[in-house]
Amino acid sequence: MRLAVAAAVFESGALGGPVVGMLLLAATGCAVLAVASLVISARFADGGGAVRGGAVAVGWVIVLSGSVAALAHHFAWSAGAAPGAVLVALSGGAATREWFGRARLSSA
């Protein structure tokens, strides 16, 4: 949200267009990750391999983005990598695979 607001109120100058484009691109990536996280969390109770795979994918994106942010900006930005690593570790375990692969009761 902050990136979209920054792009909306940015004073254009010599590099105004590319900077606004980069801010909007970053905001789009954040929005896609947020929507994917919400969809996966809403489907968590239903289980299934796709939900577990989606959780692992979101976890890896969080780990990688936190690591890149720590290298590019400041070490404090790596704090986001820890929850992503926990998500990947918990979603990749054998017991987790069994739980997501179990047979579901039909709701009919």
LINTA-V356983 format. One record per residue. N is the residue number from 1. RES is the residue in one small letter. SS is DSSP state (hx for helix, st for strand, lp for the rest). PSI is psi in radians with two decimals (* if undefined). Layout:
BEGIN
((N:RES:SS:PSI) (N:RES:SS:PSI))
END
This chain:
BEGIN
((1:m:lp:-0.75) (2:r:hx:-0.65) (3:l:hx:-0.69) (4:a:hx:-0.71) (5:v:hx:-0.73) (6:a:hx:-0.68) (7:a:hx:-0.62) (8:a:hx:-0.59) (9:v:lp:0.16) (10:f:lp:2.31) (11:e:lp:2.08) (12:s:lp:2.45) (13:g:lp:-2.48) (14:a:lp:-0.67) (15:l:lp:0.38) (16:g:hx:-0.81) (17:g:hx:-0.89) (18:p:hx:-0.63) (19:v:hx:-0.75) (20:v:hx:-0.72) (21:g:hx:-0.72) (22:m:hx:-0.69) (23:l:hx:-0.75) (24:l:hx:-0.62) (25:l:hx:-0.75) (26:a:hx:-0.69) (27:a:hx:-0.64) (28:t:hx:-0.75) (29:g:hx:-0.72) (30:c:hx:-0.70) (31:a:hx:-0.71) (32:v:hx:-0.75) (33:l:hx:-0.71) (34:a:hx:-0.77) (35:v:hx:-0.75) (36:a:hx:-0.72) (37:s:hx:-0.73) (38:l:hx:-0.73) (39:v:hx:-0.78) (40:i:hx:-0.72) (41:s:hx:-0.56) (42:a:hx:-0.49) (43:r:lp:0.03) (44:f:hx:-0.69) (45:a:hx:-0.51) (46:d:hx:-0.45) (47:g:lp:-2.77) (48:g:lp:2.67) (49:g:hx:-0.59) (50:a:hx:-0.65) (51:v:hx:-0.76) (52:r:hx:-0.74) (53:g:hx:-0.68) (54:g:hx:-0.68) (55:a:hx:-0.70) (56:v:hx:-0.74) (57:a:hx:-0.78) (58:v:hx:-0.70) (59:g:hx:-0.74) (60:w:hx:-0.66) (61:v:hx:-0.71) (62:i:hx:-0.74) (63:v:hx:-0.86) (64:l:hx:-0.74) (65:s:hx:-0.64) (66:g:hx:-0.67) (67:s:hx:-0.74) (68:v:hx:-0.72) (69:a:hx:-0.63) (70:a:hx:-0.69) (71:l:hx:-0.63) (72:a:hx:-0.54) (73:h:lp:-1.29) (74:h:lp:2.62) (75:f:hx:-0.50) (76:a:hx:-0.43) (77:w:hx:-0.23) (78:s:hx:-0.14) (79:a:hx:-0.48) (80:g:hx:-0.38) (81:a:hx:-0.48) (82:a:hx:-0.87) (83:p:hx:-0.60) (84:g:hx:-0.70) (85:a:hx:-0.68) (86:v:hx:-0.74) (87:l:hx:-0.77) (88:v:hx:-0.76) (89:a:hx:-0.76) (90:l:hx:-0.58) (91:s:hx:-0.31) (92:g:lp:-0.05) (93:g:lp:2.79) (94:a:hx:-0.73) (95:a:hx:-0.62) (96:t:hx:-0.72) (97:r:hx:-0.72) (98:e:hx:-0.74) (99:w:hx:-0.76) (100:f:hx:-0.41) (101:g:hx:0.02) (102:r:lp:2.77) (103:a:lp:2.44) (104:r:lp:2.63) (105:l:lp:2.42) (106:s:lp:2.50) (107:s:lp:0.20) (108:a:lp:*))
END
